[in-house]
Amino acid sequence: MEPFQPFFELNRIQNEINRLFEQLSDVEPGRAATGGWTPNVDIHEAGNDLVVKFELPGVDPGSVKLSVNGSSLILQGDKPRTEPQPGAKFHCLERAFGKFRRVVRLSVPINTHKAVTEYREGLLKVVFPKVPNRRGEEVVIPIQENE
């Protein structure tokens, strides 16, 4: 086992917990959940870019809305249920459908105006150029001596 493997597993568990809380926060008081689903997401840095990938199998890209609000990337849309042939009997029905909404916190400063997207074979890829993090950096302030 690699030395940092436990950290990756802890990060995965934290992401799952965050996802559950996101789903709970989307349910309005007094209303049941809509039976929707939540797309899976991968986020990684590659050079000077932050890359976000959402799995959207069977989703028409025209029915997807992608936006940024502060440090949150918001993906929402609808995956229609495919109707079976008349008289069909299901033996297994596991594919998810319905409205979805996924909010991802972006912890890296990015340029949202230069985002590039690509949708191919059910995978939505969003690439944001990173910007230098000016907060938290040491800034030297010159001291001027009064004479």
N, CA and C atoms as a LAMMPS dump frame, in Angstrom:
ITEM: TIMESTEP
0
ITEM: NUMBER OF ATOMS
441
ITEM: BOX BOUNDS ff ff ff
-5.0000000000000000e+02 5.0000000000000000e+02
-5.0000000000000000e+02 5.0000000000000000e+02
-5.0000000000000000e+02 5.0000000000000000e+02
ITEM: ATOMS id mol type element x y z
1 1 1 N 0.84 -1.175 0
2 1 2 C 0 0 0
3 1 3 C 0.887 1.24 0
4 2 1 N 0.527 2.201 -0.847
5 2 2 C 1.286 3.444 -0.908
6 2 3 C 1.09 4.22 0.388
7 3 1 N 2.067 5.035 0.791
8 3 2 C 1.969 5.739 2.067
9 3 3 C 0.791 6.707 2.15
10 4 1 N 0.336 7.278 1.044
11 4 2 C -0.743 8.255 1.094
12 4 3 C -2.105 7.645 0.764
13 5 1 N -2.19 6.365 0.519
14 5 2 C -3.434 5.698 0.165
15 5 3 C -4.537 5.925 1.203
16 6 1 N -4.249 5.873 2.514
17 6 2 C -5.326 6.115 3.49
18 6 3 C -5.932 7.508 3.352
19 7 1 N -5.13 8.497 2.953
20 7 2 C -5.654 9.844 2.782
21 7 3 C -6.624 9.903 1.609
22 8 1 N -6.336 9.178 0.547
23 8 2 C -7.243 9.136 -0.59
24 8 3 C -8.564 8.485 -0.183
25 9 1 N -8.494 7.44 0.605
26 9 2 C -9.71 6.761 1.056
27 9 3 C -10.513 7.673 1.975
28 10 1 N -9.837 8.385 2.879
29 10 2 C -10.544 9.339 3.748
30 10 3 C -11.199 10.443 2.922
31 11 1 N -10.519 10.912 1.893
32 11 2 C -11.078 11.933 1.025
33 11 3 C -12.32 11.409 0.302
34 12 1 N -12.272 10.173 -0.152
35 12 2 C -13.422 9.566 -0.84
36 12 3 C -14.612 9.464 0.095
37 13 1 N -14.366 9.037 1.342
38 13 2 C -15.441 8.923 2.328
39 13 3 C -16.024 10.301 2.627
40 14 1 N -15.163 11.312 2.784
41 14 2 C -15.643 12.677 3.034
42 14 3 C -16.502 13.169 1.876
43 15 1 N -16.096 12.858 0.643
44 15 2 C -16.888 13.258 -0.519
45 15 3 C -18.257 12.598 -0.518
46 16 1 N -18.312 11.33 -0.139
47 16 2 C -19.597 10.63 -0.065
48 16 3 C -20.503 11.248 1
49 17 1 N -19.922 11.589 2.145
50 17 2 C -20.703 12.234 3.213
51 17 3 C -21.216 13.586 2.733
52 18 1 N -20.362 14.369 2.08
53 18 2 C -20.784 15.666 1.54
54 18 3 C -21.914 15.504 0.538
55 19 1 N -21.804 14.467 -0.283
56 19 2 C -22.839 14.204 -1.278
57 19 3 C -24.178 13.877 -0.62
58 20 1 N -24.144 13.095 0.454
59 20 2 C -25.377 12.779 1.165
60 20 3 C -26.004 14.029 1.764
61 21 1 N -25.185 14.896 2.351
62 21 2 C -25.713 16.132 2.915
63 21 3 C -26.263 17.047 1.821
64 22 1 N -25.63 17.067 0.647
65 22 2 C -26.148 17.857 -0.47
66 22 3 C -27.538 17.362 -0.853
67 23 1 N -27.699 16.048 -0.915
68 23 2 C -29 15.498 -1.276
69 23 3 C -30.04 15.846 -0.229
70 24 1 N -29.666 15.777 1.042
71 24 2 C -30.612 16.119 2.1
72 24 3 C -30.985 17.594 2.063
73 25 1 N -30.026 18.457 1.76
74 25 2 C -30.308 19.89 1.746
75 25 3 C -31.168 20.293 0.56
76 26 1 N -31.215 19.463 -0.482
77 26 2 C -32.05 19.778 -1.64
78 26 3 C -33.52 19.447 -1.414
79 27 1 N -33.837 18.683 -0.37
80 27 2 C -35.217 18.32 -0.092
81 27 3 C -35.854 19.439 0.723
82 28 1 N -36.948 19.992 0.196
83 28 2 C -37.64 21.053 0.908
84 28 3 C -38.405 20.459 2.084
85 29 1 N -38.52 21.211 3.189
86 29 2 C -39.27 20.701 4.335
87 29 3 C -40.708 20.379 3.944
88 30 1 N -41.167 19.24 4.388
89 30 2 C -42.541 18.832 4.101
90 30 3 C -42.719 18.152 2.762
91 31 1 N -41.664 18.03 1.978
92 31 2 C -41.754 17.363 0.683
93 31 3 C -40.784 16.196 0.645
94 32 1 N -41.207 15.159 -0.014
95 32 2 C -40.323 13.995 -0.171
96 32 3 C -39.328 14.282 -1.289
97 33 1 N -38.269 13.524 -1.321
98 33 2 C -37.289 13.643 -2.398
99 33 3 C -37.955 13.319 -3.726
100 34 1 N -37.467 13.895 -4.804
101 34 2 C -38.103 13.746 -6.102
102 34 3 C -37.754 12.437 -6.793
103 35 1 N -36.961 11.611 -6.171
104 35 2 C -36.569 10.364 -6.816
105 35 3 C -35.463 10.577 -7.82
106 36 1 N -34.787 11.709 -7.735
107 36 2 C -33.706 12.023 -8.656
108 36 3 C -32.458 11.239 -8.335
109 37 1 N -31.389 11.653 -8.909
110 37 2 C -30.119 10.966 -8.721
111 37 3 C -29.011 12.004 -8.68
112 38 1 N -27.829 11.584 -8.35
113 38 2 C -26.688 12.482 -8.227
114 38 3 C -25.542 11.958 -9.088
115 39 1 N -25.109 12.756 -10.065
116 39 2 C -23.99 12.315 -10.912
117 39 3 C -22.686 12.213 -10.122
118 40 1 N -21.862 11.248 -10.485
119 40 2 C -20.527 11.124 -9.897
120 40 3 C -19.62 12.193 -10.487
121 41 1 N -18.597 12.581 -9.708
122 41 2 C -17.684 13.627 -10.157
123 41 3 C -16.245 13.274 -9.776
124 42 1 N -15.304 13.657 -10.623
125 42 2 C -13.868 13.581 -10.338
126 42 3 C -13.309 14.984 -10.516
127 43 1 N -12.407 15.389 -9.614
128 43 2 C -11.764 16.696 -9.708
129 43 3 C -10.267 16.486 -9.54
130 44 1 N -9.49 17.069 -10.445
131 44 2 C -8.033 16.984 -10.308
132 44 3 C -7.376 18.214 -10.929
133 45 1 N -6.136 18.455 -10.522
134 45 2 C -5.345 19.532 -11.093
135 45 3 C -4.402 18.921 -12.123
136 46 1 N -4.284 19.611 -13.244
137 46 2 C -3.372 19.169 -14.303
138 46 3 C -2.636 20.399 -14.805
139 47 1 N -1.393 20.545 -14.399
140 47 2 C -0.623 21.716 -14.802
141 47 3 C -1.239 22.988 -14.25
142 48 1 N -1.622 23.889 -15.15
143 48 2 C -2.216 25.161 -14.749
144 48 3 C -3.739 25.133 -14.788
145 49 1 N -4.323 23.939 -14.827
146 49 2 C -5.776 23.807 -14.93
147 49 3 C -6.367 23.007 -13.777
148 50 1 N -7.636 23.304 -13.488
149 50 2 C -8.441 22.471 -12.598
150 50 3 C -9.459 21.779 -13.498
151 51 1 N -9.496 20.448 -13.436
152 51 2 C -10.356 19.665 -14.318
153 51 3 C -11.436 18.984 -13.481
154 52 1 N -12.695 19.165 -13.907
155 52 2 C -13.842 18.555 -13.237
156 52 3 C -14.545 17.683 -14.27
157 53 1 N -14.831 16.431 -13.905
158 53 2 C -15.522 15.514 -14.82
159 53 3 C -16.757 14.964 -14.137
160 54 1 N -17.908 15.095 -14.806
161 54 2 C -19.174 14.568 -14.311
162 54 3 C -19.606 13.407 -15.196
163 55 1 N -20.077 12.32 -14.574
164 55 2 C -20.655 11.205 -15.326
165 55 3 C -22.131 11.488 -15.54
166 56 1 N -22.54 11.573 -16.811
167 56 2 C -23.933 11.863 -17.16
168 56 3 C -24.437 10.9 -18.231
169 57 1 N -24.435 9.602 -17.955
170 57 2 C -24.859 8.643 -18.983
171 57 3 C -26.327 8.822 -19.36
172 58 1 N -26.578 8.896 -20.649
173 58 2 C -27.946 9 -21.133
174 58 3 C -28.58 10.37 -20.98
175 59 1 N -27.782 11.379 -20.635
176 59 2 C -28.313 12.726 -20.441
177 59 3 C -28.022 13.568 -21.674
178 60 1 N -29.055 14.233 -22.195
179 60 2 C -28.896 15.143 -23.32
180 60 3 C -28.194 16.4 -22.828
181 61 1 N -27.053 16.774 -23.412
182 61 2 C -26.335 17.959 -22.924
183 61 3 C -27.171 19.23 -22.99
184 62 1 N -28.183 19.257 -23.843
185 62 2 C -29.06 20.421 -23.921
186 62 3 C -29.946 20.583 -22.698
187 63 1 N -30.078 19.534 -21.898
188 63 2 C -30.924 19.599 -20.702
189 63 3 C -30.114 19.868 -19.438
190 64 1 N -28.831 20.201 -19.618
191 64 2 C -27.925 20.401 -18.479
192 64 3 C -27.61 21.884 -18.327
193 65 1 N -27.624 22.364 -17.087
194 65 2 C -27.213 23.736 -16.784
195 65 3 C -26 23.662 -15.871
196 66 1 N -24.959 24.401 -16.216
197 66 2 C -23.728 24.441 -15.445
198 66 3 C -23.461 25.895 -15.083
199 67 1 N -23.235 26.163 -13.791
200 67 2 C -22.981 27.532 -13.355
201 67 3 C -22.01 27.528 -12.183
202 68 1 N -21.441 28.71 -11.912
203 68 2 C -20.545 28.897 -10.783
204 68 3 C -21.115 30.008 -9.926
205 69 1 N -21.166 29.758 -8.611
206 69 2 C -21.604 30.764 -7.658
207 69 3 C -20.59 30.77 -6.526
208 70 1 N -19.759 31.798 -6.465
209 70 2 C -18.696 31.838 -5.465
210 70 3 C -17.706 30.729 -5.74
211 71 1 N -17.488 29.867 -4.758
212 71 2 C -16.573 28.741 -4.947
213 71 3 C -17.324 27.442 -5.22
214 72 1 N -18.591 27.542 -5.608
215 72 2 C -19.404 26.353 -5.888
216 72 3 C -19.668 26.208 -7.378
217 73 1 N -19.414 25.016 -7.888
218 73 2 C -19.765 24.654 -9.255
219 73 3 C -21.073 23.887 -9.168
220 74 1 N -22.098 24.351 -9.887
221 74 2 C -23.442 23.778 -9.779
222 74 3 C -23.834 23.159 -11.115
223 75 1 N -24.161 21.888 -11.079
224 75 2 C -24.62 21.153 -12.248
225 75 3 C -26.046 20.702 -11.977
226 76 1 N -26.959 20.992 -12.889
227 76 2 C -28.337 20.525 -12.716
228 76 3 C -28.941 20.184 -14.065
229 77 1 N -29.933 19.328 -14.029
230 77 2 C -30.579 18.913 -15.263
231 77 3 C -31.601 17.833 -15.01
232 78 1 N -31.921 17.122 -16.08
233 78 2 C -32.951 16.094 -15.996
234 78 3 C -32.599 14.962 -16.963
235 79 1 N -32.69 13.746 -16.464
236 79 2 C -32.477 12.559 -17.301
237 79 3 C -33.836 11.877 -17.434
238 80 1 N -34.413 11.882 -18.626
239 80 2 C -35.746 11.299 -18.777
240 80 3 C -35.734 9.782 -18.634
241 81 1 N -36.817 9.29 -18.119
242 81 2 C -36.977 7.833 -18.003
243 81 3 C -37.345 7.284 -19.373
244 82 1 N -36.659 6.245 -19.796
245 82 2 C -36.996 5.617 -21.068
246 82 3 C -38.137 4.638 -20.819
247 83 1 N -39.136 4.742 -21.647
248 83 2 C -40.306 3.869 -21.497
249 83 3 C -40.035 2.517 -22.16
250 84 1 N -40.362 1.451 -21.456
251 84 2 C -40.149 0.121 -22.046
252 84 3 C -41.203 -0.164 -23.115
253 85 1 N -40.963 -1.215 -23.876
254 85 2 C -41.946 -1.638 -24.86
255 85 3 C -43.206 -2.074 -24.127
256 86 1 N -44.361 -1.875 -24.72
257 86 2 C -45.6 -2.313 -24.068
258 86 3 C -45.556 -3.815 -23.762
259 87 1 N -45.97 -4.171 -22.57
260 87 2 C -45.998 -5.563 -22.154
261 87 3 C -44.683 -6.081 -21.594
262 88 1 N -43.673 -5.24 -21.524
263 88 2 C -42.367 -5.673 -21.017
264 88 3 C -42.442 -5.899 -19.507
265 89 1 N -41.755 -6.941 -19.023
266 89 2 C -41.656 -7.214 -17.584
267 89 3 C -40.202 -7.021 -17.171
268 90 1 N -40.001 -6.204 -16.151
269 90 2 C -38.644 -5.954 -15.694
270 90 3 C -38.184 -7.055 -14.753
271 91 1 N -36.948 -7.472 -14.923
272 91 2 C -36.303 -8.397 -13.998
273 91 3 C -35.351 -7.632 -13.095
274 92 1 N -34.89 -6.499 -13.587
275 92 2 C -33.987 -5.652 -12.823
276 92 3 C -34.12 -4.235 -13.367
277 93 1 N -34.186 -3.252 -12.473
278 93 2 C -34.306 -1.864 -12.896
279 93 3 C -33.418 -1.022 -11.987
280 94 1 N -32.171 -0.789 -12.415
281 94 2 C -31.202 -0.096 -11.578
282 94 3 C -30.773 1.252 -12.125
283 95 1 N -31.002 1.533 -13.394
284 95 2 C -30.538 2.789 -13.972
285 95 3 C -31.318 3.957 -13.37
286 96 1 N -30.581 4.997 -12.999
287 96 2 C -31.194 6.161 -12.371
288 96 3 C -31.758 7.113 -13.425
289 97 1 N -32.764 7.864 -13.026
290 97 2 C -33.361 8.856 -13.908
291 97 3 C -33.97 9.957 -13.048
292 98 1 N -34.388 11.01 -13.697
293 98 2 C -35.058 12.105 -12.997
294 98 3 C -34.179 13.341 -12.921
295 99 1 N -34.664 14.315 -12.174
296 99 2 C -33.929 15.566 -11.997
297 99 3 C -32.685 15.318 -11.145
298 100 1 N -31.649 16.08 -11.435
299 100 2 C -30.433 15.981 -10.629
300 100 3 C -29.871 17.366 -10.389
301 101 1 N -29.137 17.459 -9.304
302 101 2 C -28.434 18.693 -8.951
303 101 3 C -27.212 18.283 -8.156
304 102 1 N -26.066 18.758 -8.576
305 102 2 C -24.819 18.437 -7.88
306 102 3 C -24.054 19.731 -7.66
307 103 1 N -23.683 20.002 -6.41
308 103 2 C -22.908 21.176 -6.062
309 103 3 C -21.533 20.695 -5.622
310 104 1 N -20.501 21.226 -6.272
311 104 2 C -19.13 20.839 -5.975
312 104 3 C -18.386 22.079 -5.499
313 105 1 N -17.725 21.96 -4.358
314 105 2 C -16.922 23.075 -3.838
315 105 3 C -15.551 23.048 -4.503
316 106 1 N -15.163 24.184 -5.033
317 106 2 C -13.863 24.301 -5.685
318 106 3 C -12.909 25.002 -4.733
319 107 1 N -11.861 24.307 -4.332
320 107 2 C -10.944 24.831 -3.32
321 107 3 C -9.721 25.511 -3.926
322 108 1 N -9.7 25.614 -5.242
323 108 2 C -8.573 26.219 -5.94
324 108 3 C -9.088 27.477 -6.646
325 109 1 N -8.38 28.604 -6.543
326 109 2 C -8.819 29.803 -7.266
327 109 3 C -8.745 29.57 -8.781
328 110 1 N -9.841 29.873 -9.475
329 110 2 C -9.934 29.607 -10.913
330 110 3 C -10.477 30.82 -11.646
331 111 1 N -10.281 30.824 -12.954
332 111 2 C -10.868 31.837 -13.815
333 111 3 C -12.123 31.233 -14.432
334 112 1 N -13.281 31.607 -13.919
335 112 2 C -14.543 31.022 -14.39
336 112 3 C -14.915 31.514 -15.782
337 113 1 N -14.417 32.682 -16.177
338 113 2 C -14.765 33.246 -17.483
339 113 3 C -14.056 32.547 -18.637
340 114 1 N -13.023 31.785 -18.329
341 114 2 C -12.277 31.092 -19.387
342 114 3 C -12.468 29.578 -19.306
343 115 1 N -13.564 29.151 -18.705
344 115 2 C -13.85 27.717 -18.605
345 115 3 C -14.13 27.142 -19.989
346 116 1 N -13.683 25.909 -20.201
347 116 2 C -13.911 25.192 -21.453
348 116 3 C -14.594 23.88 -21.106
349 117 1 N -15.662 23.557 -21.847
350 117 2 C -16.373 22.303 -21.583
351 117 3 C -16.306 21.392 -22.801
352 118 1 N -16.441 20.102 -22.506
353 118 2 C -16.49 19.093 -23.56
354 118 3 C -17.419 17.984 -23.077
355 119 1 N -18.376 17.588 -23.918
356 119 2 C -19.294 16.502 -23.564
357 119 3 C -19.114 15.385 -24.577
358 120 1 N -18.697 14.217 -24.087
359 120 2 C -18.467 13.086 -24.985
360 120 3 C -18.815 11.791 -24.273
361 121 1 N -19.65 10.991 -24.909
362 121 2 C -20.008 9.653 -24.432
363 121 3 C -20.436 9.652 -22.967
364 122 1 N -21.292 10.622 -22.594
365 122 2 C -21.839 10.65 -21.237
366 122 3 C -20.907 11.23 -20.189
367 123 1 N -19.806 11.844 -20.613
368 123 2 C -18.861 12.438 -19.673
369 123 3 C -18.727 13.927 -19.983
370 124 1 N -19.082 14.76 -19.001
371 124 2 C -18.93 16.207 -19.138
372 124 3 C -17.631 16.621 -18.47
373 125 1 N -16.745 17.199 -19.264
374 125 2 C -15.444 17.642 -18.764
375 125 3 C -15.432 19.166 -18.759
376 126 1 N -15.066 19.742 -17.611
377 126 2 C -14.977 21.193 -17.47
378 126 3 C -13.545 21.518 -17.054
379 127 1 N -12.893 22.401 -17.805
380 127 2 C -11.506 22.78 -17.512
381 127 3 C -11.485 24.27 -17.181
382 128 1 N -10.986 24.571 -15.979
383 128 2 C -10.834 25.947 -15.527
384 128 3 C -9.343 26.265 -15.427
385 129 1 N -8.904 27.401 -15.996
386 129 2 C -7.523 27.814 -15.737
387 129 3 C -7.396 28.269 -14.282
388 130 1 N -6.332 27.827 -13.621
389 130 2 C -6.097 28.274 -12.247
390 130 3 C -5.53 29.68 -12.278
391 131 1 N -5.798 30.425 -11.214
392 131 2 C -5.209 31.756 -11.064
393 131 3 C -4.355 31.745 -9.809
394 132 1 N -3.35 32.595 -9.764
395 132 2 C -2.503 32.617 -8.566
396 132 3 C -3.324 32.95 -7.324
397 133 1 N -3.07 32.243 -6.262
398 133 2 C -3.772 32.478 -5.003
399 133 3 C -3.073 33.625 -4.273
400 134 1 N -3.674 34.762 -4.29
401 134 2 C -3.07 35.924 -3.645
402 134 3 C -3.409 35.964 -2.16
403 135 1 N -4.439 35.283 -1.746
404 135 2 C -4.783 35.229 -0.326
405 135 3 C -3.945 34.161 0.345
406 136 1 N -3.49 34.443 1.511
407 136 2 C -2.704 33.473 2.249
408 136 3 C -1.224 33.509 1.925
409 137 1 N -0.856 34.261 0.871
410 137 2 C 0.553 34.375 0.542
411 137 3 C 1.187 35.474 1.385
412 138 1 N 2.443 35.332 1.616
413 138 2 C 3.159 36.368 2.337
414 138 3 C 3.388 37.543 1.402
415 139 1 N 3.009 38.733 1.851
416 139 2 C 3.231 39.954 1.1
417 139 3 C 4.156 40.839 1.909
418 140 1 N 5.288 41.167 1.348
419 140 2 C 6.258 42.011 2.046
420 140 3 C 5.859 43.472 1.836
421 141 1 N 5.718 44.2 2.944
422 141 2 C 5.366 45.599 2.904
423 141 3 C 6.609 46.397 3.277
424 142 1 N 7.064 47.212 2.353
425 142 2 C 8.29 47.975 2.658
426 142 3 C 8.021 49.026 3.749
427 143 1 N 8.976 49.171 4.612
428 143 2 C 8.886 50.157 5.698
429 143 3 C 9.701 51.365 5.293
430 144 1 N 9.027 52.492 5.296
431 144 2 C 9.73 53.734 4.95
432 144 3 C 10.072 54.491 6.217
433 145 1 N 11.265 54.944 6.253
434 145 2 C 11.747 55.627 7.445
435 145 3 C 11.511 57.129 7.287
436 146 1 N 10.887 57.738 8.277
437 146 2 C 10.682 59.177 8.278
438 146 3 C 11.9 59.85 8.855
439 147 1 N 12.357 60.876 8.191
440 147 2 C 13.545 61.574 8.678
441 147 3 C 13.193 62.911 9.25
